Amino acid sequence: MKSQPWSFFKREQRSLFGEILDWMLTPLLLLWPVSLALTWLVAQGLANKPFDRALVYNAQALAQLVRVGPDHKVQFNLPQPARELLRADESDLVYYQVLGPKNELLGGDRDLPQPDDEERTPSYEVKLRDAEMRGLEVRVASTWVRLEVAHAESPLVFVQVAETREKRSVLAAEIIKGVMLPQFAILPLAVLLVWLALVRGIKPLSQLEERIRARKPDDLSPLDEKAVPMEVAPLVSSVNDLLNRLKESIATQKRFLADAAHQLKTPLAGLRMQADLAQRKDAGEEELKHSLQQIGRASVQATHTVNQLLSLARAEGGGANISRQPCDMVVLLSEVLQDALPRAMDKGLDLGYEGADAGSPDVVVQGNSVLLKEMVRNLVENAIHYTPVTPERVGVITVRILVDPYSHALVIQVEDNGPGIPPAERERVFEPFYRALGTNVDGSGLGLPIVLEIAQQHGATVSMDVAHPGQTPPGACFTVRFARGSR
């Protein structure tokens, strides 16, 4: 039973070679009988032309034999040699008829079919039509002859010549044979050439498959798009894009593992050392208490580092696949401030908010609420972490949400009056694990890289500037700007 789904899948799998071959040969085989029918019609027309000309000539020759006698009567005299010549045909039967002005028979066959009333309109040109006589199909040429008579009305004579269609059918059949017989040899040759051309045309795909199969598992270099036909180039480009994204994903995972090992090594080593100190037999109560405090601090630091690493991995791994929905940034900011307020109060900092109100369409961003909240949380925690508390100066942190009146861009600012960041280090603080010198504050160095990664995924930019120019300390102001198109 387990093999049924797989066998069904195999039956449903289509062959590109077979499908292209079907689409090329099916029209060819369908057009072949159409070609036969068209060739037959053309052959009929070609076979009729020479015999129609001969039939017209005979009708005109008979018309010239009509005369007006001395008694002003219409006469038709066909000499015996001419009559024998007219009847001398090995394949077809020839009939003729000459009718006088009063529709009397002047010569020929009385039962020769008459034209329709519309076709009996006097015309001095030879007309051709198809008819049936004595159970045989015939081709008829007919014309009217006007005779010139002095001091009398010019009489009209109707002349027609008919001929059976045996010679025409034989000639049409010969034309069909001459045209179609070569096609019976050409058709299999055409099928063979189509098959060979298709094999040659699909060969680059086989070569591409061989090159991919021969690669080593760790070879993620892009495929050469110039080595494949133009039609396959988009497929190769898509594969290269997939390989590039896979390469970036693997690099991110390797970097994450290396960063995690590097950052966790120090607190884990501290935990082990303090645990060894606490287990010494000669350790006093004060030493034991100090070791436990150090173990607690190291575990908190390790936990914070792990959480930051996980946040960075989640931000880097989200990319274009993250779920997005309308997010009110004022609401998200309020939740972050409520969570951070106890820590800010414990440290003696003044944490406040300025800006737009919730519910305005200008403060809505299309994005992932979890990641956006993580971005704002890292900015606020970074400000709390690096803003010192001194008896001379109260630490102030202000969070703002503004809407640019000109570009309608949404701007989020987190401003503090801490020591700030020197201009030479402002670009590097967004690198993972980099910490500005001279702060004397422990940290993982991952907060700002997380902010930058999440902002870029939402089409936003992050910048850093001095909060209070000319003052000491100058403070820092981090700005996240969402363009109108990203909202």
C-alpha positions as CSV (number, residue, x, y, z in Angstrom):
1,M,0.0,0.0,0.0
2,K,2.9,2.3,0.7
3,S,4.1,2.1,-2.9
4,Q,0.8,3.3,-4.4
5,P,1.4,7.1,-4.0
6,W,4.9,6.8,-5.5
7,S,3.6,4.7,-8.4
8,F,0.8,7.2,-9.0
9,F,3.4,10.0,-9.0
10,K,5.5,8.2,-11.5
11,R,2.5,7.6,-13.8
12,E,1.7,11.3,-13.6
13,Q,5.2,12.5,-14.4
14,R,5.5,13.8,-17.9
15,S,8.4,13.6,-20.3
16,L,9.5,17.0,-21.7
17,F,11.0,15.2,-24.7
18,G,7.8,13.3,-25.4
19,E,5.6,16.3,-24.9
20,I,7.5,18.5,-27.3
21,L,7.7,15.6,-29.8
22,D,3.9,15.2,-29.6
23,W,3.3,18.9,-30.1
24,M,5.6,18.9,-33.1
25,L,4.4,15.7,-34.8
26,T,0.6,16.0,-34.0
27,P,0.1,19.1,-36.2
28,L,2.3,17.6,-38.9
29,L,0.2,14.4,-39.0
30,L,-3.1,16.4,-38.8
31,L,-2.1,18.7,-41.6
32,W,-1.1,15.8,-43.9
33,P,-4.7,14.8,-44.8
34,V,-5.6,18.5,-45.1
35,S,-2.7,18.7,-47.6
36,L,-4.2,15.8,-49.5
37,A,-7.6,17.4,-49.7
38,L,-6.1,20.7,-50.9
39,T,-3.9,19.0,-53.4
40,W,-6.9,17.1,-54.8
41,L,-8.8,20.4,-55.3
42,V,-5.8,22.1,-56.9
43,A,-5.3,19.0,-59.2
44,Q,-9.0,19.1,-60.2
45,G,-8.6,22.8,-61.2
46,L,-5.3,22.1,-63.1
47,A,-6.8,19.1,-64.9
48,N,-9.9,21.1,-66.0
49,K,-8.0,24.0,-67.6
50,P,-6.6,22.3,-70.8
51,F,-9.8,20.3,-71.5
52,D,-11.9,23.4,-70.9
53,R,-10.0,25.3,-73.5
54,A,-10.5,22.4,-76.0
55,L,-14.2,22.3,-75.2
56,V,-14.5,26.1,-75.7
57,Y,-12.7,25.8,-79.0
58,N,-15.1,23.0,-80.2
59,A,-18.1,25.1,-79.2
60,Q,-16.8,28.1,-81.2
61,A,-16.0,25.8,-84.2
62,L,-19.6,24.5,-84.2
63,A,-20.9,28.1,-84.0
64,Q,-19.1,29.0,-87.1
65,L,-20.9,26.3,-89.0
66,V,-24.3,27.9,-88.5
67,R,-25.5,29.7,-91.6
68,V,-28.6,31.4,-93.1
69,G,-29.8,29.8,-96.3
70,P,-31.2,31.5,-99.5
71,D,-34.6,31.0,-98.1
72,H,-33.7,32.9,-95.0
73,K,-33.8,29.7,-92.9
74,V,-31.1,28.9,-90.4
75,Q,-29.0,25.9,-91.4
76,F,-26.3,23.8,-89.6
77,N,-24.1,21.6,-91.8
78,L,-21.5,19.5,-90.0
79,P,-19.4,17.6,-92.6
80,Q,-18.9,13.9,-92.0
81,P,-15.1,14.2,-91.4
82,A,-15.7,16.9,-88.8
83,R,-18.4,14.8,-87.2
84,E,-16.0,11.8,-87.0
85,L,-13.2,14.0,-85.7
86,L,-15.5,15.4,-83.0
87,R,-16.5,11.9,-81.9
88,A,-13.0,10.5,-82.1
89,D,-12.1,10.2,-78.5
90,E,-10.9,7.0,-76.9
91,S,-11.6,8.0,-73.3
92,D,-14.6,10.3,-73.3
93,L,-17.9,10.7,-75.1
94,V,-18.6,14.0,-76.8
95,Y,-22.1,15.3,-77.4
96,Y,-23.2,18.5,-79.2
97,Q,-26.5,20.3,-79.8
98,V,-27.5,23.2,-82.0
99,L,-30.9,24.8,-81.4
100,G,-32.5,27.2,-83.8
101,P,-34.3,30.5,-83.1
102,K,-37.6,28.6,-82.3
103,N,-35.7,26.1,-80.1
104,E,-35.9,23.5,-82.9
105,L,-33.1,21.0,-83.1
106,L,-30.7,21.8,-86.0
107,G,-28.2,19.1,-85.2
108,G,-26.7,16.9,-82.5
109,D,-28.2,15.2,-79.5
110,R,-31.7,16.2,-78.5
111,D,-31.4,15.0,-74.8
112,L,-28.3,17.2,-74.0
113,P,-29.2,19.0,-70.7
114,Q,-30.3,22.6,-71.0
115,P,-28.9,25.3,-68.8
116,D,-31.0,27.0,-66.1
117,D,-33.2,29.9,-67.0
118,E,-30.7,32.3,-65.5
119,E,-27.9,30.9,-67.7
120,R,-30.0,31.0,-70.9
121,T,-29.7,34.7,-71.0
122,P,-28.2,35.4,-74.5
123,S,-24.5,35.8,-74.2
124,Y,-22.0,35.6,-77.0
125,E,-19.2,34.4,-74.7
126,V,-18.7,30.7,-74.2
127,K,-19.9,29.6,-70.8
128,L,-18.8,26.4,-68.9
129,R,-20.9,24.4,-66.5
130,D,-21.2,20.9,-65.0
131,A,-24.2,18.7,-65.8
132,E,-25.2,15.0,-66.1
133,M,-26.2,13.2,-69.2
134,R,-27.4,9.6,-69.5
135,G,-26.1,8.9,-65.9
136,L,-22.6,10.4,-66.6
137,E,-21.1,13.6,-65.4
138,V,-20.3,15.9,-68.2
139,R,-18.6,19.3,-68.7
140,V,-20.6,21.6,-71.0
141,A,-19.5,24.6,-73.0
142,S,-22.4,26.7,-74.5
143,T,-22.8,30.0,-76.4
144,W,-25.3,32.0,-78.4
145,V,-24.8,32.9,-82.1
146,R,-26.4,35.9,-83.7
147,L,-26.8,35.7,-87.4
148,E,-26.9,38.7,-89.6
149,V,-29.9,38.8,-92.0
150,A,-30.7,41.6,-94.4
151,H,-34.1,43.3,-94.0
152,A,-35.0,40.9,-91.1
153,E,-34.6,40.4,-87.4
154,S,-31.3,38.7,-86.6
155,P,-32.0,35.2,-85.3
156,L,-30.3,33.6,-82.2
157,V,-28.9,30.1,-82.3
158,F,-27.9,28.2,-79.2
159,V,-24.8,25.9,-79.5
160,Q,-23.4,23.6,-76.8
161,V,-20.8,20.9,-76.6
162,A,-20.5,18.4,-73.8
163,E,-17.8,15.9,-72.8
164,T,-17.6,13.3,-70.1
165,R,-14.9,13.7,-67.4
166,E,-12.8,10.5,-67.7
167,K,-9.7,12.3,-69.1
168,R,-10.0,15.0,-66.4
169,S,-10.2,12.4,-63.6
170,V,-7.2,10.5,-65.0
171,L,-5.1,13.7,-65.3
172,A,-6.1,14.7,-61.7
173,A,-5.1,11.3,-60.4
174,E,-1.8,11.5,-62.1
175,I,-1.2,15.0,-60.6
176,I,-2.1,13.6,-57.1
177,K,0.2,10.7,-57.5
178,G,3.0,12.9,-58.7
179,V,2.6,15.2,-55.7
180,M,1.6,12.8,-52.9
181,L,3.8,9.8,-53.5
182,P,7.0,11.7,-52.6
183,Q,5.2,12.8,-49.5
184,F,4.9,9.2,-48.3
185,A,8.7,9.1,-48.4
186,I,9.2,12.6,-47.0
187,L,6.8,12.2,-44.0
188,P,8.9,9.5,-42.2
189,L,12.0,11.4,-43.1
190,A,10.5,14.6,-41.6
191,V,9.6,12.6,-38.4
192,L,13.1,11.3,-38.1
193,L,14.6,14.8,-38.6
194,V,12.3,16.3,-36.0
195,W,13.3,13.5,-33.6
196,L,17.0,14.1,-34.2
197,A,16.6,17.9,-33.9
198,L,14.8,17.5,-30.6
199,V,17.5,15.2,-29.3
200,R,20.1,17.7,-30.2
201,G,18.0,20.6,-28.8
202,I,17.5,18.9,-25.5
203,K,21.2,17.9,-25.2
204,P,22.2,21.1,-23.3
205,L,19.7,20.1,-20.6
206,S,21.4,16.7,-20.2
207,Q,24.8,18.4,-20.1
208,L,23.6,20.8,-17.5
209,E,22.3,17.9,-15.4
210,E,25.6,16.1,-15.7
211,R,27.5,19.2,-14.5
212,I,25.2,19.7,-11.5
213,R,25.5,16.0,-10.7
214,A,29.3,16.1,-10.9
215,R,29.5,18.9,-8.3
216,K,30.8,18.4,-4.8
217,P,28.2,18.9,-2.0
218,D,30.0,22.0,-0.8
219,D,30.2,23.6,-4.2
220,L,27.6,26.4,-4.3
221,S,29.2,28.5,-7.0
222,P,26.9,29.8,-9.7
223,L,26.3,28.0,-12.9
224,D,27.6,29.5,-16.2
225,E,24.5,31.0,-17.9
226,K,26.4,31.6,-21.1
227,A,27.0,27.8,-21.5
228,V,23.3,27.1,-22.0
229,P,20.8,28.1,-24.7
230,M,18.9,31.4,-24.3
231,E,15.7,29.6,-23.4
232,V,17.3,27.7,-20.5
233,A,19.1,30.8,-19.2
234,P,16.2,32.0,-17.0
235,L,16.1,28.5,-15.3
236,V,19.9,28.6,-14.7
237,S,19.5,32.2,-13.3
238,S,16.8,30.9,-10.9
239,V,19.0,28.0,-9.8
240,N,21.9,30.5,-9.3
241,D,19.6,32.7,-7.2
242,L,18.6,29.6,-5.1
243,L,22.3,28.6,-4.7
244,N,23.2,32.2,-3.6
245,R,20.4,32.2,-1.0
246,L,21.4,28.7,0.1
247,K,25.0,29.9,0.4
248,E,23.9,32.9,2.5
249,S,21.7,30.7,4.7
250,I,24.6,28.3,5.3
251,A,27.0,31.2,6.0
252,T,24.4,32.7,8.4
253,Q,24.2,29.3,10.2
254,K,28.0,29.0,10.4
255,R,28.3,32.5,11.7
256,F,25.6,31.9,14.2
257,L,27.3,28.8,15.5
258,A,30.7,30.5,15.6
259,D,29.3,33.6,17.4
260,A,27.4,31.5,19.9
261,A,30.5,29.5,20.7
262,H,32.5,32.7,21.0
263,Q,30.1,34.6,23.2
264,L,29.1,31.7,25.5
265,K,32.7,30.7,26.1
266,T,33.4,33.5,28.5
267,P,30.4,33.2,30.8
268,L,30.6,29.5,30.8
269,A,34.3,29.6,31.7
270,G,33.3,32.1,34.5
271,L,30.6,29.7,35.7
272,R,33.0,26.8,35.9
273,M,35.7,28.8,37.7
274,Q,33.3,30.2,40.3
275,A,31.8,26.7,40.8
276,D,35.3,25.3,41.4
277,L,36.0,28.1,43.9
278,A,32.7,27.4,45.7
279,Q,33.6,23.7,46.0
280,R,36.9,24.4,47.8
281,K,37.0,23.0,51.2
282,D,38.7,26.0,52.7
283,A,36.2,28.4,51.2
284,G,34.6,30.7,53.7
285,E,31.1,31.9,53.9
286,E,31.9,35.3,52.2
287,E,33.9,33.6,49.4
288,L,31.0,31.2,48.9
289,K,28.5,34.0,48.7
290,H,30.7,36.0,46.3
291,S,31.1,32.9,44.0
292,L,27.3,32.3,44.0
293,Q,26.8,36.0,43.0
294,Q,29.3,35.7,40.2
295,I,27.6,32.5,39.0
296,G,24.2,34.3,39.0
297,R,25.6,37.2,37.0
298,A,27.4,34.9,34.5
299,S,24.1,32.9,34.0
300,V,22.2,36.1,33.4
301,Q,24.8,37.2,30.9
302,A,24.8,33.8,29.2
303,T,20.9,33.8,29.0
304,H,20.9,37.3,27.6
305,T,23.5,36.4,25.0
306,V,21.6,33.3,24.0
307,N,18.4,35.3,23.6
308,Q,20.2,37.9,21.5
309,L,21.7,35.2,19.3
310,L,18.3,33.7,18.8
311,S,16.8,37.0,18.0
312,L,19.6,37.7,15.4
313,A,19.1,34.3,13.9
314,R,15.4,34.8,13.6
315,A,15.9,38.2,12.0
316,E,18.5,37.0,9.5
317,G,16.5,33.9,8.6
318,G,13.2,35.6,8.1
319,G,13.9,37.4,4.8
320,A,11.1,37.6,2.3
321,N,9.2,34.7,3.9
322,I,8.2,36.5,7.1
323,S,4.4,36.9,7.5
324,R,3.3,40.6,7.3
325,Q,0.3,42.4,8.5
326,P,-0.6,46.0,9.3
327,C,1.1,47.0,12.6
328,D,0.3,50.1,14.6
329,M,3.8,51.2,15.6
330,V,2.4,53.4,18.5
331,V,0.8,50.3,20.0
332,L,3.9,48.2,19.6
333,L,6.0,51.0,21.1
334,S,3.7,51.4,24.1
335,E,4.0,47.6,24.8
336,V,7.8,47.9,24.7
337,L,7.9,50.9,27.0
338,Q,5.6,49.2,29.5
339,D,8.0,46.2,29.7
340,A,11.1,48.4,29.9
341,L,9.7,50.9,32.5
342,P,10.4,48.8,35.6
343,R,14.1,48.4,34.6
344,A,14.4,52.1,33.8
345,M,12.9,53.1,37.2
346,D,15.2,50.7,39.0
347,K,18.1,52.4,37.4
348,G,16.7,55.9,38.1
349,L,16.2,56.8,34.4
350,D,13.5,59.1,33.0
351,L,11.8,57.1,30.2
352,G,9.2,59.0,28.2
353,Y,7.3,59.1,24.9
354,E,6.5,61.9,22.4
355,G,4.7,61.8,19.1
356,A,1.7,60.5,17.3
357,D,-1.3,58.8,18.8
358,A,-2.4,55.3,18.1
359,G,-5.0,54.6,15.5
360,S,-3.7,57.0,12.9
361,P,-3.1,55.4,9.4
362,D,0.2,57.3,9.1
363,V,1.7,55.1,11.9
364,V,0.8,51.8,10.4
365,V,3.6,49.6,8.9
366,Q,3.1,46.4,6.8
367,G,5.4,44.0,8.6
368,N,5.9,41.3,11.2
369,S,4.8,42.5,14.6
370,V,7.2,40.2,16.5
371,L,10.3,41.4,14.7
372,L,9.2,45.1,14.7
373,K,8.7,44.8,18.5
374,E,12.1,43.2,18.9
375,M,13.7,46.0,16.9
376,V,12.2,48.7,19.1
377,R,13.0,46.7,22.3
378,N,16.6,46.5,21.4
379,L,16.8,50.2,20.8
380,V,15.2,51.0,24.1
381,E,17.2,48.4,26.1
382,N,20.4,49.7,24.4
383,A,19.6,53.2,25.6
384,I,18.8,52.0,29.1
385,H,22.0,49.9,29.2
386,Y,24.4,52.6,28.1
387,T,22.8,55.7,29.8
388,P,24.7,56.3,33.1
389,V,23.1,57.5,36.3
390,T,25.1,60.2,38.2
391,P,24.3,62.5,41.1
392,E,24.9,65.5,38.9
393,R,22.8,64.4,35.9
394,V,19.5,62.5,35.5
395,G,19.5,60.0,32.7
396,V,16.7,60.8,30.2
397,I,15.5,58.6,27.4
398,T,12.9,59.8,24.9
399,V,11.1,57.7,22.4
400,R,9.4,59.4,19.5
401,I,7.2,58.5,16.6
402,L,7.0,61.3,13.9
403,V,5.6,61.5,10.4
404,D,7.6,63.6,7.9
405,P,5.2,66.2,6.5
406,Y,6.9,66.3,3.1
407,S,7.8,62.6,2.3
408,H,5.1,61.1,4.7
409,A,7.8,58.8,6.0
410,L,7.3,57.2,9.4
411,V,10.2,58.0,11.7
412,I,11.0,56.3,15.1
413,Q,13.7,57.9,17.3
414,V,15.2,56.7,20.5
415,E,17.2,59.5,22.1
416,D,19.3,59.5,25.3
417,N,21.7,61.8,27.1
418,G,24.4,59.2,27.6
419,P,28.1,59.3,26.5
420,G,27.2,58.9,22.8
421,I,29.4,57.2,20.2
422,P,32.5,58.7,18.6
423,P,32.1,59.4,14.8
424,A,34.8,56.9,13.9
425,E,32.8,54.1,15.6
426,R,29.3,54.9,14.5
427,E,29.4,52.6,11.5
428,R,31.0,49.7,13.4
429,V,28.4,49.6,16.2
430,F,26.1,47.9,13.7
431,E,28.6,45.0,13.3
432,P,27.9,41.9,15.4
433,F,29.7,41.7,18.8
434,Y,31.3,45.1,18.4
435,R,31.1,47.3,21.5
436,A,32.2,50.9,21.7
437,L,35.3,51.5,23.7
438,G,35.3,53.4,26.9
439,T,31.7,52.6,28.0
440,N,32.7,50.2,30.8
441,V,29.4,48.4,30.3
442,D,29.0,44.7,29.6
443,G,27.0,43.7,26.6
444,S,26.7,41.1,23.8
445,G,27.2,43.6,21.0
446,L,24.1,42.1,19.1
447,G,21.4,44.7,19.9
448,L,22.1,47.1,17.1
449,P,22.9,44.4,14.4
450,I,19.4,43.0,15.2
451,V,17.9,46.4,14.8
452,L,19.6,46.9,11.4
453,E,18.6,43.5,10.1
454,I,15.0,43.8,11.0
455,A,14.8,47.4,9.6
456,Q,16.3,46.3,6.3
457,Q,13.8,43.4,6.0
458,H,11.0,46.0,6.3
459,G,12.5,48.5,3.8
460,A,13.6,50.9,6.5
461,T,17.0,52.6,7.2
462,V,18.8,53.1,10.5
463,S,21.0,56.0,11.3
464,M,22.8,57.3,14.4
465,D,23.5,60.9,15.3
466,V,24.4,63.1,18.2
467,A,21.3,63.9,20.4
468,H,22.6,67.1,22.0
469,P,25.3,68.8,20.0
470,G,27.6,71.0,22.1
471,Q,26.7,69.4,25.4
472,T,28.6,67.0,27.5
473,P,27.8,64.2,27.4
474,P,26.4,64.6,23.8
475,G,24.1,61.6,24.0
476,A,23.0,59.5,21.0
477,C,19.9,59.4,18.8
478,F,19.0,56.3,16.7
479,T,16.6,56.9,13.9
480,V,14.6,54.3,12.0
481,R,12.9,55.7,8.8
482,F,10.2,53.7,7.0
483,A,9.8,54.9,3.5
484,R,6.2,55.5,2.3
485,G,6.6,52.6,-0.2
486,S,7.4,50.1,2.5
487,R,4.2,50.9,4.3
